[in-house]
């Protein structure tokens, strides 16, 4: 019997396990395959370093700025001030780093363990049933945390939400490549498209880089992902940075991700919390989900500690997770960004073109643009009005 059983050992699940194990609780961390690499750009916000201190001890790229391009190639360059820097990591390396931190704190990791259903007794979820190479295994816990991604079978079986609709998703294709390039390894590069979507190039050091493209919303139906991915690779603007057409493909993959923001009505129930991608902790427009997922893991663990101390695992008590200030702030931020998507992308991305055109000329406005896309600030009415008056 465990105090908490966590299904999914990605960033959110591992952070949750770390905090709980460090507090002295017995934790089961279930993972289908620790050698699976999540298809993802791997960009990590500078705020994540306080949540994952071991990052500072690694020999990884220090990302000190961003270059953003509109669909008509207006360009915004921004460099972080002071000692701040983010990074880019191969998700296989990063996810295993976080798992190992949780294990070091005392969590029990069970690899090659696929969660299939809840164990229910007297209408109460008391554990998780899994498939393993050696057969069916069951894990019992006072609290159950679902952190096994947007395709989670458990999330659907909670009854809290239904299957994602295609228009509620982002769909992306990316690759890790190696070859000669003209990238500044201290910057990441993003490219908004005339459709609802964006492309990216993230340097990984040693001539390696992560490159990809995504669509979201109704444009998931209107564009073929493989076609626009190949078009992106061969775009003359991209060729300026990556002139070598014979770059070695180290790995490639495609993936869907939630693009609607936090599922505020579907985050908790008796004995149960949903975190990470499972709970929609991915920022609309930018698609950034690593930092936000880690926060959801930390907050859910803090609520779980209080729940265990009080021996109260009811839905009423676990509502503290949903109303936690950090979760509420993310929810408001994501909701506002989602409402801005239609405005930004109308008329083939015209307003995004205006946005970056204005940012090229106005340093103060540029700071607001960067804050909106890379942090938690919300656009003001004055901000929107400036875009509308640009010819």
Order of alpha helices (4+ residues) and beta strands (2+ residues): beta-alpha-beta-beta-beta-beta-beta-alpha-beta-beta-beta-beta-alpha-beta-beta-beta-beta-alpha-alpha-alpha-beta-beta-beta-alpha-alpha-alpha-alpha-alpha
